[in-house]
Amino acid sequence: MFGQQCRHRCDCDWDNTESCDHVTGHCKCKNNFNGFSCESVCKIGKTSSNCNSNCPCARGASCTKSFFTKRAKCRCPVGKKGETCDKPCDNGRYGYGCKERCPKHKGIVGSCDPETGEVSCAPGFSGPICVHPCPDGKFGEDCENTCECRNGECHHVTGECICQPGWEGSDCSSQCPAGRFGLRCSQKCLCQSVTECDPQTGRCLCPPGKTGPECESDCPKGRWGNDCARECECSNGAECDPQTGHCSCSHGYTGHKCDLVCPADKFGADCSQQCECKNGAECDSVSGNCSCAAGWSGADCSESCPSDTYGEGCISRCLCENGAECDPVDGACNCPAGWTGRFCNELCSDNTWGVDCANECLLNCTNEASCSNEDGSCLCKDGFEGELCELIVSPAASQDGSDSGSSIGGVIAFVVFAVIIAAIAIGAFLFLRRRKEEFRVSEGYSKTATSEVANGAAI
C-alpha cells in the first residue's frame, strides 16, 4: 500500500518485486526483471534491478552481485557449469552445478542425462536405473521385441529360446524324439522293457495299468492310466479298470462314478436287472428282493394276506369274530350285518340293524317281539306270528308249528313214498285190466271156432 493514509494498492508483480515505495507506489524489481510492475525479464546480457547492468552469464543462468566484490556472479541452471554457465556437466555428473553422480550398472549404456540424471538402458534391460532384465516374453532394446518361445525362456538380450528339458527347436515347440530326454534332448533313455521315457526326466513311461522303474508292476488299487498316474473316481466299492479308469459298479449302483443308487424299478450290477415287485412293494437295489407293503405277500408281493392275517409280512393275526372280514393292511374288521365293535363281537344295540348297525328298526313289532339285528324284521315270541307278530297261533297249530321244524323231512319222505305206491298200484291195475281184456277176446274166439266145427259135421 502507498500514498496518503496508505489508501492505494501497489500494482507490482510480487513474484518479481523486492518492494513498493510507500510514497510513490514505485515497484523495485528483483535482479533480472524490469517494467512498471516488474513483469518483464531482462534481455540477454542485462542484469540487476530494472536491467540496467550488463550480465556475463550464459542464457538460462541468473546473475547475482557478489557481496564482497560487487561484481556480477552467475548461478548456473541444471546440467551447466563454468563461471558463465556455458559448459555442460562432465561425463557421470548431472543436476545443479553438476554436483550429482550418474548411477553405474552393467545394464547402463553411456552416461546419464546432465539435467535429469536419466540413463539409457542396454538391450535386454529396463527400469529407472537399468537393473532389471526384460520381463518374460520380451527382449532387445527398450524390451520392445516379443519372444516366440513356447516351452522355454527367452534370452532377454538376444531373444534366443532356451528350451526346457524335453523340448527342442528354435521356438522350443518340438518334443524330444522317442528314446531321448533332457536339456536339448541330449540324453538317451535307459528303459529296457519299454522304448519311451519321460522327455524331461528320462523316467520310463509305462503303458496304462503298469508302473515301476521297469514297468513291471500292476497299478495299485485306486490308480489307473499311464504309469498309474491317475486316481480312480469310483464310489461305493466299485472296481476301477487299471487301464481305462472305467468303474465297474457294485450291485445296487450306477453312473459314471457309481455314485447313483439304482432307480426304484432296477437292481443288480450297474442296475441292469428289472424288479418284479408289485402292489407298491420296495425292490432291494442289490438283490432285487421285494419288501411287500402291508397286506401283501409272496416273492413278488402279488398275493393278498391270508384271511386270518394282516400287516407287513402278513405276520399279525386277525382278531375279528362272527364271520367278519379282516382288512389285510391294518387288520380292521369289516363286520357283517347285525354286528359292531372293534372285533365285531358286539350285537347291534336295540332298535338298530344291518351293516355297521346303521339302520333303525322302523317296524312296530308287537307282543314283545324284537327287531332282527341282521335284516330288521320282527322276531316273534312263541305263540305269535305275522309280519308284526300280531297274530296268535292256536295251541294245536302251535304244537304242529313247534313240531313242524322237526318233522318236515318226514312229511316230504311220506309224500314221496305215497306217490311211488300210487304209481305202482295204478300200473298194476292197468296191467291186470289189459290182461283180462286179452283173455276175454281169446275165449270168445275159441267158442266161435268150436261152433263152426260142430255145424260142419252136422251137415
Backbone torsions as a table, in degrees:
resi	resn	phi	psi	omega
1	MET	NA	153.7	-179.4
2	PHE	-154.2	175.8	176.4
3	GLY	86.1	-176.7	-178.6
4	GLN	-60.2	126.6	-177.9
5	GLN	56.1	21.1	176.3
6	CYS	52.4	46.6	-176.0
7	ARG	-89.2	-8.9	-175.6
8	HIS	-109.0	145.2	179.8
9	ARG	-94.1	133.2	177.6
10	CYS	-65.8	135.6	179.8
11	ASP	-101.2	63.9	-176.6
12	CYS	-114.5	149.9	170.5
13	ASP	-84.5	99.4	-169.0
14	TRP	-68.0	-16.4	175.0
15	ASP	-68.9	-26.0	-176.7
16	ASN	-115.6	10.1	-172.9
17	THR	-117.0	137.7	175.8
18	GLU	-84.7	-44.2	-177.8
19	SER	-161.2	167.9	177.7
20	CYS	-122.1	130.4	-179.9
21	ASP	-65.1	125.0	-173.5
22	HIS	-74.2	-10.9	178.8
23	VAL	-97.5	-49.7	-173.2
24	THR	-97.9	-21.5	-176.1
25	GLY	82.9	12.3	-179.6
26	HIS	-71.0	135.5	-179.4
27	CYS	-87.3	125.2	175.1
28	LYS	-95.5	111.2	-172.7
29	CYS	-77.9	153.6	171.0
30	LYS	-72.8	164.7	177.6
31	ASN	-54.6	141.1	176.1
32	ASN	76.0	12.7	176.2
33	PHE	-130.9	149.7	176.5
34	ASN	-149.9	-174.0	-178.2
35	GLY	107.1	163.7	-177.4
36	PHE	-57.4	-39.9	-179.6
37	SER	-110.3	13.4	-177.1
38	CYS	63.9	35.5	-175.8
39	GLU	-90.3	-8.6	-174.2
40	SER	-111.3	146.9	176.6
41	VAL	-88.2	144.4	179.2
42	CYS	-62.0	148.5	174.4
43	LYS	-68.7	160.0	179.9
44	ILE	-57.6	132.5	178.7
45	GLY	94.0	-6.0	179.1
46	LYS	-113.6	149.1	-179.5
47	THR	-151.6	-169.6	-178.4
48	SER	67.4	176.0	-179.6
49	SER	-64.5	132.5	-179.3
50	ASN	67.0	14.5	171.1
51	CYS	58.0	39.6	-178.0
52	ASN	-102.5	10.0	177.4
53	SER	-126.9	149.9	177.2
54	ASN	-77.5	137.8	179.9
55	CYS	-114.8	127.7	-178.9
56	PRO	-84.9	-3.7	-173.0
57	CYS	-74.3	149.0	178.6
58	ALA	-68.3	165.2	-178.5
59	ARG	-61.0	133.5	-178.7
60	GLY	97.9	-19.8	177.5
61	ALA	-89.8	159.4	178.4
62	SER	-113.4	148.0	-179.3
63	CYS	-98.6	135.3	172.1
64	THR	-130.6	153.9	-179.4
65	LYS	-96.3	130.3	179.8
66	SER	-66.1	134.8	-178.4
67	PHE	-65.8	-32.6	-176.1
68	PHE	-89.5	-46.0	-173.9
69	THR	-93.6	-12.5	-176.9
70	LYS	61.8	15.8	178.5
71	ARG	-96.4	157.7	178.9
72	ALA	-68.9	137.7	179.0
73	LYS	-127.1	135.6	-175.9
74	CYS	-90.1	136.0	172.9
75	ARG	-110.4	111.2	-170.8
76	CYS	-76.6	146.2	172.5
77	PRO	-77.8	175.8	179.9
78	VAL	-63.2	139.1	176.6
79	GLY	87.7	1.0	-178.6
80	LYS	-125.2	155.9	177.4
81	LYS	-150.3	179.9	179.8
82	GLY	103.1	166.3	-177.2
83	GLU	-62.5	-36.1	179.2
84	THR	-109.1	10.7	177.4
85	CYS	61.7	38.2	-178.6
86	ASP	-106.1	7.2	-177.7
87	LYS	-118.2	141.3	176.5
88	PRO	-75.2	164.8	177.9
89	CYS	-63.2	150.0	174.2
90	ASP	-66.1	159.5	177.2
91	ASN	-56.5	130.8	179.0
92	GLY	92.0	3.4	179.8
93	ARG	-127.1	154.5	176.2
94	TYR	-160.8	172.5	174.9
95	GLY	93.0	-170.9	178.4
96	TYR	-65.0	125.8	-180.0
97	GLY	66.2	12.0	179.4
98	CYS	55.0	38.2	-175.9
99	LYS	-87.3	-19.4	-176.6
100	GLU	-87.5	145.2	179.0
101	ARG	-95.8	137.8	175.9
102	CYS	-71.2	144.5	176.9
103	PRO	-67.9	152.5	179.4
104	LYS	-123.1	134.4	179.4
105	HIS	-164.6	154.6	-178.2
106	LYS	-63.8	-22.6	-180.0
107	GLY	-84.0	-2.2	-176.7
108	ILE	-93.8	136.2	176.5
109	VAL	-106.2	126.2	177.6
110	GLY	67.9	-153.0	-178.2
111	SER	-102.5	-173.2	-178.9
112	CYS	-100.3	171.9	177.9
113	ASP	-67.7	128.2	-175.1
114	PRO	-65.3	-20.5	-179.8
115	GLU	-94.4	-50.4	-173.8
116	THR	-96.6	-20.4	-176.6
117	GLY	83.6	0.3	179.1
118	GLU	-65.0	146.9	-177.0
119	VAL	-114.2	161.5	175.3
120	SER	-104.7	122.8	-176.0
121	CYS	-81.7	147.3	172.9
122	ALA	-72.4	158.7	177.4
123	PRO	-54.3	131.9	178.5
124	GLY	97.2	-2.5	-178.9
125	PHE	-124.1	154.6	-179.3
126	SER	-149.6	175.3	179.7
127	GLY	105.3	167.4	-177.5
128	PRO	-58.7	-35.5	179.6
129	ILE	-122.1	21.4	171.0
130	CYS	61.6	35.7	-179.6
131	VAL	-96.1	-9.0	-175.7
132	HIS	-105.7	129.3	171.8
133	PRO	-63.7	163.6	178.2
134	CYS	-57.3	146.6	176.6
135	PRO	-64.8	162.0	-179.8
136	ASP	-53.8	134.8	178.4
137	GLY	90.1	-1.8	-179.6
138	LYS	-127.9	154.5	176.9
139	PHE	-159.6	171.3	173.0
140	GLY	86.5	-167.9	-177.2
141	GLU	-64.1	128.9	-177.4
142	ASP	57.3	15.2	178.6
143	CYS	54.8	38.6	-176.0
144	GLU	-89.8	-15.7	-176.7
145	ASN	-89.6	146.0	-178.8
146	THR	-101.9	132.4	178.7
147	CYS	-77.5	156.4	179.1
148	GLU	-117.8	19.7	-178.3
149	CYS	-76.5	134.6	-178.3
150	ARG	-99.5	-43.8	-177.1
151	ASN	-128.7	51.2	-179.6
152	GLY	-172.8	-179.4	179.4
153	GLU	-102.3	151.0	-179.0
154	CYS	-98.8	132.1	176.5
155	HIS	-66.5	126.6	-171.1
156	HIS	-68.0	-16.8	-179.9
157	VAL	-98.0	-52.3	-173.0
158	THR	-93.6	-21.4	-176.3
159	GLY	84.3	2.3	179.3
160	GLU	-67.4	140.0	-179.5
161	CYS	-82.8	126.5	175.0
162	ILE	-103.9	100.2	-170.5
163	CYS	-70.1	146.8	171.6
164	GLN	-71.5	159.3	176.2
165	PRO	-56.1	135.8	179.4
166	GLY	98.1	-3.3	-177.8
167	TRP	-131.1	154.0	178.3
168	GLU	-150.6	176.4	-178.1
169	GLY	105.4	162.7	-177.1
170	SER	-62.1	-31.3	178.2
171	ASP	-113.0	13.1	178.1
172	CYS	59.5	35.3	-178.4
173	SER	-97.7	-6.6	-176.7
174	SER	-105.9	126.7	177.3
175	GLN	-76.7	153.7	179.4
176	CYS	-55.8	142.0	177.3
177	PRO	-67.4	161.9	-179.8
178	ALA	-55.6	133.4	179.0
179	GLY	92.5	-2.2	180.0
180	ARG	-126.2	154.3	177.6
181	PHE	-158.8	174.6	173.8
182	GLY	90.4	-171.1	178.2
183	LEU	-61.7	129.2	179.8
184	ARG	56.3	20.1	178.0
185	CYS	54.5	37.5	-172.4
186	SER	-87.4	-10.3	-176.5
187	GLN	-106.3	152.8	-176.8
188	LYS	-101.9	136.3	177.4
189	CYS	-65.8	145.7	-178.1
190	LEU	-113.7	17.7	-178.6
191	CYS	-71.0	141.5	-178.5
192	GLN	-99.3	-49.3	-173.6
193	SER	-83.7	-16.8	177.6
194	VAL	-129.8	158.4	-175.0
195	THR	-93.9	-20.5	-174.7
196	GLU	-105.6	149.7	174.6
197	CYS	-134.3	167.9	178.8
198	ASP	-64.4	124.4	-175.7
199	PRO	-65.1	-16.5	179.7
200	GLN	-95.3	-47.1	-173.7
201	THR	-103.0	-18.7	-176.5
202	GLY	84.6	1.7	178.9
203	ARG	-69.1	141.7	-177.9
204	CYS	-63.6	132.9	179.1
205	LEU	-90.4	105.0	-177.5
206	CYS	-78.9	148.8	176.2
207	PRO	-69.6	168.0	179.6
208	PRO	-55.6	132.7	177.0
209	GLY	92.4	-2.1	-177.5
210	LYS	-125.0	153.9	177.5
211	THR	-152.9	179.4	-178.8
212	GLY	106.8	162.5	-179.9
213	PRO	-55.0	-36.4	179.0
214	GLU	-115.3	20.1	178.6
215	CYS	58.8	36.3	-175.3
216	GLU	-92.0	-8.2	-174.2
217	SER	-113.3	147.8	173.6
218	ASP	-75.4	157.3	178.3
219	CYS	-60.4	138.4	172.9
220	PRO	-68.0	162.8	-179.2
221	LYS	-59.9	131.6	179.4
222	GLY	95.0	1.4	179.0
223	ARG	-125.8	155.3	178.6
224	TRP	-159.0	171.9	174.6
225	GLY	91.4	-172.0	179.1
226	ASN	-59.2	124.9	-180.0
227	ASP	56.9	21.1	178.4
228	CYS	55.8	35.3	-173.5
229	ALA	-79.8	-15.4	-174.9
230	ARG	-104.8	148.5	-177.8
231	GLU	-95.8	135.1	177.7
232	CYS	-67.2	147.9	-179.9
233	GLU	-116.3	20.6	-177.4
234	CYS	-77.5	145.2	-179.4
235	SER	-118.3	168.6	172.6
236	ASN	56.0	42.4	173.9
237	GLY	75.2	12.0	179.9
238	ALA	-70.8	148.0	178.0
239	GLU	-90.0	141.8	-177.2
240	CYS	-106.0	128.5	177.9
241	ASP	-68.6	122.5	-174.9
242	PRO	-66.7	-17.4	179.7
243	GLN	-94.3	-45.1	-174.4
244	THR	-104.0	-18.6	-175.8
245	GLY	80.3	3.6	-179.3
246	HIS	-66.9	136.6	-178.6
247	CYS	-91.6	124.4	173.7
248	SER	-95.8	103.0	-170.5
249	CYS	-67.0	143.7	172.0
250	SER	-70.7	164.3	178.1
251	HIS	-56.9	130.9	176.1
252	GLY	98.9	-0.4	-177.4
253	TYR	-133.0	156.6	178.8
254	THR	-150.0	-176.7	-178.9
255	GLY	101.3	163.4	-178.7
256	HIS	-57.9	-36.2	180.0
257	LYS	-108.0	9.4	-177.7
258	CYS	57.0	36.3	-178.9
259	ASP	-104.6	8.8	-179.4
260	LEU	-114.1	131.8	176.0
261	VAL	-73.1	146.5	179.8
262	CYS	-54.1	146.9	171.1
263	PRO	-60.1	164.9	-173.4
264	ALA	-59.3	-28.2	-176.0
265	ASP	-103.1	15.5	-179.3
266	LYS	-128.6	156.8	175.8
267	PHE	-158.1	174.4	175.5
268	GLY	90.0	-169.3	-178.7
269	ALA	-62.7	124.2	-179.7
270	ASP	55.4	24.5	177.1
271	CYS	54.8	40.8	-173.8
272	SER	-90.4	-8.8	-176.7
273	GLN	-106.7	149.4	-176.4
274	GLN	-92.4	130.0	176.3
275	CYS	-72.1	147.5	-179.7
276	GLU	-112.8	12.8	-176.1
277	CYS	-71.0	144.7	-177.6
278	LYS	-127.2	171.3	174.4
279	ASN	54.9	43.8	174.2
280	GLY	75.3	13.9	179.9
281	ALA	-72.8	150.0	176.0
282	GLU	-89.2	137.4	-178.4
283	CYS	-101.6	126.3	177.4
284	ASP	-67.0	122.2	-174.5
285	SER	-67.1	-17.7	-179.8
286	VAL	-92.0	-54.2	-173.4
287	SER	-98.7	-19.6	-176.0
288	GLY	83.0	0.7	178.5
289	ASN	-65.0	143.8	-176.5
290	CYS	-94.2	130.4	171.6
291	SER	-100.1	100.5	-171.4
292	CYS	-65.8	145.3	171.5
293	ALA	-71.6	162.1	180.0
294	ALA	-56.4	133.2	178.0
295	GLY	98.4	-2.3	-176.5
296	TRP	-128.9	154.4	180.0
297	SER	-147.7	179.4	-178.2
298	GLY	99.4	162.9	-177.4
299	ALA	-59.0	-37.4	180.0
300	ASP	-109.0	12.3	177.6
301	CYS	60.3	35.9	-179.9
302	SER	-97.8	-5.5	-176.3
303	GLU	-107.4	131.4	176.5
304	SER	-71.3	154.5	178.8
305	CYS	-57.9	145.6	172.9
306	PRO	-54.4	158.3	-170.8
307	SER	-59.3	-25.1	-176.2
308	ASP	-102.8	12.2	179.7
309	THR	-132.9	164.5	178.1
310	TYR	-160.1	175.2	173.6
311	GLY	85.4	-173.3	-180.0
312	GLU	-65.5	127.2	-178.6
313	GLY	73.0	3.4	179.6
314	CYS	53.3	37.3	-175.9
315	ILE	-97.8	-8.4	-179.9
316	SER	-89.7	140.5	-176.7
317	ARG	-92.3	129.9	177.7
318	CYS	-68.7	144.5	-178.8
319	LEU	-117.3	16.6	-177.4
320	CYS	-72.2	145.3	-179.5
321	GLU	-121.3	173.0	174.3
322	ASN	56.7	39.5	174.9
323	GLY	74.9	13.3	-179.9
324	ALA	-71.1	148.0	176.8
325	GLU	-86.0	142.0	-178.2
326	CYS	-102.3	126.9	177.8
327	ASP	-66.1	125.2	-175.3
328	PRO	-69.5	-14.3	-177.9
329	VAL	-88.2	-57.1	-174.8
330	ASP	-114.7	1.6	177.2
331	GLY	78.6	7.1	179.1
332	ALA	-64.6	141.8	-177.2
333	CYS	-92.4	129.0	174.1
334	ASN	-97.1	98.2	-171.2
335	CYS	-71.1	143.5	172.1
336	PRO	-73.6	170.7	-179.5
337	ALA	-58.2	133.9	176.8
338	GLY	97.6	-6.1	-176.8
339	TRP	-125.8	151.2	179.2
340	THR	-148.0	-175.0	-177.9
341	GLY	97.1	164.6	-177.4
342	ARG	-57.2	-38.7	-177.7
343	PHE	-111.3	14.9	179.0
344	CYS	58.3	37.7	-180.0
345	ASN	-110.5	15.6	179.2
346	GLU	-123.3	128.7	176.0
347	LEU	-69.5	153.2	175.8
348	CYS	-57.3	145.0	178.2
349	SER	-68.0	164.6	-179.9
350	ASP	-53.5	142.0	175.8
351	ASN	73.0	13.0	174.0
352	THR	-130.7	156.0	-178.9
353	TRP	-158.6	172.0	175.1
354	GLY	87.7	-170.9	-179.3
355	VAL	-65.8	130.6	-177.6
356	ASP	59.1	17.2	179.3
357	CYS	53.0	36.8	-172.9
358	ALA	-84.2	-12.8	-176.4
359	ASN	-101.9	147.2	179.4
360	GLU	-100.8	137.2	177.5
361	CYS	-66.9	120.1	-176.5
362	LEU	-107.3	-14.5	178.7
363	LEU	-76.9	135.9	179.3
364	ASN	-88.7	76.9	-178.5
365	CYS	-63.5	138.6	-177.6
366	THR	-109.6	174.2	175.4
367	ASN	54.4	42.8	174.9
368	GLU	61.5	23.4	175.5
369	ALA	-71.6	149.6	178.3
370	SER	-104.9	163.7	-179.3
371	CYS	-91.5	130.7	178.6
372	SER	-65.0	129.8	179.1
373	ASN	-69.1	-19.4	-176.0
374	GLU	-87.7	-52.1	-173.8
375	ASP	-122.7	1.8	176.6
376	GLY	80.5	3.8	179.5
377	SER	-77.5	164.6	-179.6
378	CYS	-82.9	130.4	177.3
379	LEU	-100.4	102.4	-174.2
380	CYS	-73.5	147.4	171.8
381	LYS	-80.6	166.9	179.8
382	ASP	-56.6	134.5	177.8
383	GLY	97.1	-1.0	-179.4
384	PHE	-132.0	152.9	177.6
385	GLU	-151.0	-179.7	-176.5
386	GLY	102.3	165.6	-177.3
387	GLU	-59.9	-36.4	-179.3
388	LEU	-109.0	11.5	-177.7
389	CYS	60.9	34.4	-177.0
390	GLU	-90.4	-8.5	-176.4
391	LEU	-101.8	138.3	178.6
392	ILE	-93.1	134.7	-179.9
393	VAL	-92.1	134.2	178.0
394	SER	-65.0	158.9	-178.3
395	PRO	-58.9	-44.5	179.9
396	ALA	-63.9	-47.1	179.0
397	ALA	-62.0	-34.3	179.6
398	SER	-66.2	-40.7	178.9
399	GLN	-65.5	-46.3	177.4
400	ASP	-58.5	-40.4	-179.0
401	GLY	-64.8	-34.0	-179.1
402	SER	-72.0	-28.7	-179.4
403	ASP	-91.6	-12.9	-173.9
404	SER	-59.9	-34.9	-177.8
405	GLY	-66.7	-30.7	-176.6
406	SER	-90.3	-20.8	-174.6
407	SER	-107.8	3.4	-176.2
408	ILE	-62.0	-33.8	177.9
409	GLY	-68.4	-38.2	178.8
410	GLY	-66.3	-38.5	178.5
411	VAL	-61.5	-46.6	-178.9
412	ILE	-61.4	-42.5	179.3
413	ALA	-63.9	-39.8	179.3
414	PHE	-63.6	-44.4	-179.8
415	VAL	-60.8	-45.0	-179.6
416	VAL	-61.9	-43.9	-179.7
417	PHE	-62.6	-42.6	-179.7
418	ALA	-62.6	-41.0	179.3
419	VAL	-62.6	-41.2	-179.6
420	ILE	-65.0	-45.3	179.7
421	ILE	-61.4	-42.2	-179.7
422	ALA	-63.2	-41.3	-179.8
423	ALA	-63.7	-40.3	179.5
424	ILE	-65.7	-42.7	-178.9
425	ALA	-63.6	-44.2	179.6
426	ILE	-63.5	-40.2	179.5
427	GLY	-63.9	-43.5	-179.5
428	ALA	-65.4	-41.0	179.4
429	PHE	-61.4	-46.4	-179.5
430	LEU	-64.6	-37.7	179.7
431	PHE	-65.0	-45.7	-178.9
432	LEU	-66.2	-38.5	179.2
433	ARG	-63.7	-40.8	-179.8
434	ARG	-66.9	-39.7	179.3
435	ARG	-64.8	-38.2	179.8
436	LYS	-65.2	-40.3	179.5
437	GLU	-65.6	-40.4	180.0
438	GLU	-65.0	-37.7	-179.7
439	PHE	-66.8	-42.1	-179.7
440	ARG	-63.6	-40.9	179.1
441	VAL	-64.1	-42.9	-178.8
442	SER	-65.0	-37.8	-178.9
443	GLU	-69.6	-41.5	178.0
444	GLY	-61.4	-40.5	179.6
445	TYR	-64.5	-38.3	-178.6
446	SER	-67.0	-41.3	178.8
447	LYS	-64.5	-37.8	-179.8
448	THR	-65.4	-40.4	-179.1
449	ALA	-68.1	-38.9	-179.6
450	THR	-66.2	-39.5	179.2
451	SER	-64.8	-41.0	-179.1
452	GLU	-65.9	-36.9	-179.5
453	VAL	-67.2	-41.9	-179.1
454	ALA	-64.9	-41.3	179.2
455	ASN	-63.8	-36.0	-179.2
456	GLY	-68.5	-37.5	-178.2
457	ALA	-70.0	-35.6	179.2
458	ALA	-66.1	-35.1	179.1
459	ILE	-66.6	NA	NA
